[in-house]
Amino acid sequence: MPVKPKAKPAVTTGTPDHLPRPDFHFTGEIGRTYVDSDPAQFPQPVQPPKGAPNIVLILLDDVGFGQFSTFGGGVPSPTMDRLAAEGLRYNHFHTTALCSPTRAALITGRNHHSTSFAGITEAATGFDGYCCVLPHNCGTVAEVLRQNGYMTAWIGKNHNTPTWELSAAGPFDRWANGLGFDYFYGFNAGDMNHWNPLLFENRDLVPASDDPDYHLTEDLADKAVAWVRKVKSIAPDKPYFLYVAPGATHAPHQAPQAWIDKFKGQFDMGWDAYREQTLERQKKLGVVPKDTKLTERSKGLPAWEGLDPDQKRLYARMMEVFAAYGAQVDAAMGRVVDAVKALPDADNTIIIYIAGDNGSSAEGGLEGSLNENLFFNGFPEKWQDNLKAIDELGGPKHFNHFPSSWAHAMNTPFQWTKQVASHFGGTRNPMIISWPDGIADKGALRDQFLHVIDIVPTIYEACGVTAPRMLNGVPQKDIEGISFAFTFDDGKAPSRRRTQYFELACNRGLYHDGWMASAPSFVPWIPTRPDDWNPDKQVWELYRLDGDFSQANDIAAQNPDKLRELQDLWWAEASKYSVLPLDWRGTIRFNAEAMGRPSLVGDRTKATYYPGMVALPDAACLPMLNKSWTITAEVELPDDKAQGMIVTQGGSEGGYGLYLRDGKPTFVYNFLGRERPTIAADAPLPQGKTTIVVDFKYDGGGIGKGATVTVSANGKQIANGRLERTVPIQFSIGEGLDIGMDNGSAVDWTYKLPFKFTGSIHNVTVEVFTEKARTSASA
């Protein structure tokens, strides 16, 4: 017998469909003076719909369906357990297979191509669905709720601001504050070093913490707790919208040692046994049907039993670090939930906990990684090299990532991983919703087919808010999601979503009326793509999901007409939602110069920076890769023992730095964390004004080639050296240029952060040369 729902709060409906509301206008009688006028009135604050609930939206990063224990995985998740026990678990919830696209869809209620986010911001191209510039006609849920009386905050990862708009010069309309969030505390990048992050509070750079035990996950939880307590203390009758995106469990996999120690030996069984054990747990929990089959290991991934014993030891340790990282973030989100539940209106708070913006990530490659930036620069790693750092994994020295096979295991029982939008290993994520006042069927499971674009219309319905047709003077695209608020009361209600396309880097899929057509294209652990790839030769698979929860039985050969129907429908949906043109280019899309993305640099080949310039994003810096350049620093030294960073770009995962140690000019080139060739003067510089020049002469002839480096002071050569290879695509993932200190993670491990310069810097000038220009100048 179905459980009778508890009565929900009386939520009024009918908010304006044009926002903002008209400006206040006094409507009384006005005489010559206030004495013979009607009493004055003030414009009143906008009131939210009566009974409107608070909203807490939690989004974890790079999480597989079979990762956390609430859905049968091996990583404990007591916070998810608690929310699931008092609310609902959803086992047919889908994302886009990548972070920026999912996040754009999540906060707008439109498909990711409709929001121009076919990929991540760092790989944007100049087509409607691909430029990663959020259109004004796709207003965010925060902006709509804010204009309907809500207090709004975004804590954590923002990966929806164009890279070329991330500097202190703005514009700021697509930073979090410009997207409807009253308060922002977090980072503007795809991932971030959790020990030494670059953070912003609203638009201001946050000084580095001096806490020796600092960790980003805990900091973000602290800020979320502080914000919600503060605003509810000030305005207890106003509802709030709190969006928490901690960035875990995206690389780098970094966690405190005490958390890592909890998992020692727990993954020695390997990824194949983990998958089997996880599926059994999933069946017992009821989060998958009893007849669910374990899919085959995705093509190209090795069996655990065929590994070298040292490989097993290394990979098991990498998984222990990853588990610690995940367990820590769930516990930190538990502190946020505790704070919310301690507030007076806790029962009228909807908590939406989405475990992942895509499936678990295979970007660590087949052999695992000490530095994920190697992957984005097109370099594989060897496990033998990584084994040497086994005891340092999870700490501040490495941007580590586990092997692709562990990512596949985290996505149990499905095939494939993050980036593969054709299959549920890339797109199906656990979701839990708690709402004590609004959900009576506590602890139940829901299996309606949902997509991330369905979150916004569900919030609007629950809050009694009308999706505006006009927002800030811009006509709005229709909301493309479908509210699933009906599932709160009725677990047996049929799905209302009949069709949903999927596409990411030409990995394509289409869901329609219980069928799923899937066309994988590229494996995510190989960053390169052939230029002559042909989408018309892509092999499509077909699955009937009723009775095949995990996509284990490809029935394309038996149903050619149905497959053809879904293929044709995919093209129709692609045309409708700006999916075209298909683009299969790989790591070259990370090179902003090659892609022609907008840049504040423009045509300049020379820039002068002054003290106080820190965290200038790569997209606002002169392009220094694959070309010759010079750095000229005008400094004044207090004595012959001056110390500190003069200029650096990048961080632990790649970059360069010019600094003084014991008065000696030193240039370091961090080649993606693999090597840090250092060129240093033999003698210190004397007290007084000095001009230090680094002359970087690139070999030419392609990308990533070698260079000769010469360091001079006051026109006299004081050091020189040779680089046999250089960074080809990007220096770092989320760090930029600093003058007078090293902000964020260290480009070199021989000094202590922030390594502030003890002398005075007048200015630092960077000049870049094309190969042709440098040759002409030399002649």
Stockholm file with secondary structure:
# STOCKHOLM 1.0

chainA/1-779         MPVKPKAKPAVTTGTPDHLPRPDFHFTGEIGRTYVDSDPAQFPQPVQPPKGAPNIVLILLDDVGFGQFSTFGGGVPSPTMDRLAAEGLRYNHFHTTALCSPTRAALITGRNHHSTSFAGITEAATGFDGYCCVLPHNCGTVAEVLRQNGYMTAWIGKNHNTPTWELSAAGPFDRWANGLGFDYFYGFNAGDMNHWNPLLFENRDLVPASDDPDYHLTEDLADKAVAWVRKVKSIAPDKPYFLYVAPGATHAPHQAPQAWIDKFKGQFDMGWDAYREQTLERQKKLGVVPKDTKLTERSKGLPAWEGLDPDQKRLYARMMEVFAAYGAQVDAAMGRVVDAVKALPDADNTIIIYIAGDNGSSAEGGLEGSLNENLFFNGFPEKWQDNLKAIDELGGPKHFNHFPSSWAHAMNTPFQWTKQVASHFGGTRNPMIISWPDGIADKGALRDQFLHVIDIVPTIYEACGVTAPRMLNGVPQKDIEGISFAFTFDDGKAPSRRRTQYFELACNRGLYHDGWMASAPSFVPWIPTRPDDWNPDKQVWELYRLDGDFSQANDIAAQNPDKLRELQDLWWAEASKYSVLPLDWRGTIRFNAEAMGRPSLVGDRTKATYYPGMVALPDAACLPMLNKSWTITAEVELPDDKAQGMIVTQGGSEGGYGLYLRDGKPTFVYNFLGRERPTIAADAPLPQGKTTIVVDFKYDGGGIGKGATVTVSANGKQIANGRLERTVPIQFSIGEGLDIGMDNGSAVDWTYKLPFKFTGSIHNVTVEVFTEKARTSASA
#=GR chainA/1-779 SS CCCCCCCCCCCCCCCCSEESCCCCCCCSCCCSSSTTSCCCCCCCCCCCCTTCCEEEEEECSSCCTTTBGGGTCSBCCHHHHHHHHHSEEESSEECCSSHHHHHHHHHHSSCTTTTTCSSCGGGCCSSTTTSCCCCTTSCCHHHHHHTTTCEEEEEEECCCSCGGGCSTTCCCTTSGGGGTCSEEEEESSSCCCSSSCCCEETTEECCCCCCTTCCHHHHHHHHHHHHHHHHHHHCTTSCEEEEEECCTTSSSCCCCHHHHHTTTTTTTTCHHHHHHHHHHHHHHHTSSCTTCCCCCCCTTCCCGGGSCHHHHHHHHHHHHHHHHHHHHHHHHHHHHHHHHHTSTTGGGEEEEEECCSSSCCCTTCTTCBSBHHHHHTTCCCCHHHHHTTGGGTTSTTCBCBCCHHHHHHHTTTSSCCTTCTTSHHHHBCCEEEECTTTCCSTTEEECCCEEGGGHHHHHHHHHTCCCCSEETTEECCCCCSCCCGGGGTCTTCCCSCCEEEEEETTEEEEEETTEEEEECCCCTTCCCCCTTCCGGGCCCEEEECTTCTTCCCCCTTTCHHHHHHHHHHHHHHHHHTTCCSCCCCCGGGGCHHHHTCCCTTTTCSEEEECTTCCCBCGGGSCCCTTSEEEEEEEEEESSTTCCEEEEEEEETTEEEEEEEETTEEEEEEEBTTTBCCEEECSSCCCSEEEEEEEEEEECCSSSSCCEEEEEEETTEEEEEEEESCCCSSCSCSSCCEEESSCCSSCSSSSSCTTCCCSSEEEEEEEEEECHHHHHHHHC
#=GC SS_cons         CCCCCCCCCCCCCCCCSEESCCCCCCCSCCCSSSTTSCCCCCCCCCCCCTTCCEEEEEECSSCCTTTBGGGTCSBCCHHHHHHHHHSEEESSEECCSSHHHHHHHHHHSSCTTTTTCSSCGGGCCSSTTTSCCCCTTSCCHHHHHHTTTCEEEEEEECCCSCGGGCSTTCCCTTSGGGGTCSEEEEESSSCCCSSSCCCEETTEECCCCCCTTCCHHHHHHHHHHHHHHHHHHHCTTSCEEEEEECCTTSSSCCCCHHHHHTTTTTTTTCHHHHHHHHHHHHHHHTSSCTTCCCCCCCTTCCCGGGSCHHHHHHHHHHHHHHHHHHHHHHHHHHHHHHHHHTSTTGGGEEEEEECCSSSCCCTTCTTCBSBHHHHHTTCCCCHHHHHTTGGGTTSTTCBCBCCHHHHHHHTTTSSCCTTCTTSHHHHBCCEEEECTTTCCSTTEEECCCEEGGGHHHHHHHHHTCCCCSEETTEECCCCCSCCCGGGGTCTTCCCSCCEEEEEETTEEEEEETTEEEEECCCCTTCCCCCTTCCGGGCCCEEEECTTCTTCCCCCTTTCHHHHHHHHHHHHHHHHHTTCCSCCCCCGGGGCHHHHTCCCTTTTCSEEEECTTCCCBCGGGSCCCTTSEEEEEEEEEESSTTCCEEEEEEEETTEEEEEEEETTEEEEEEEBTTTBCCEEECSSCCCSEEEEEEEEEEECCSSSSCCEEEEEEETTEEEEEEEESCCCSSCSCSSCCEEESSCCSSCSSSSSCTTCCCSSEEEEEEEEEECHHHHHHHHC
//
